[in-house]
Amino acid sequence: MAIRSHERKDSEKMKTALQMYSVRAFMGEDQIRNTLARVKDMGYDGAEWYGLLGYTPHQLAKLTTDAGL
């Protein structure tokens, strides 16, 4: 039996991520943590990066995870 989208349990909720390129103007070097916090506050579950922005993959993953994304 197929589950319709409106019948999903909370644990099966579709996750949404924001393409960080769309908020690049707000991500100065010292603003990346604040921007990630705002993305989380807007209700997104994840962040989709468009490059490393001078960070290593590990550093960028940690920043994202620390923000709850």
C-alpha angles and dihedrals in degrees: 000000000000120000115227117222092249090054096057120124118237089254089058095050114142109253120228128203131191120232099235092211087075091063098036092120089065096050107085114163092270096038103062094097092049092047092051090049090053091049089054091047089054088061103257119146098205148006127238110208125213096200142340095270092212094310128111115247089252093052093048092048090051093050090050094046093045088056090056095251 
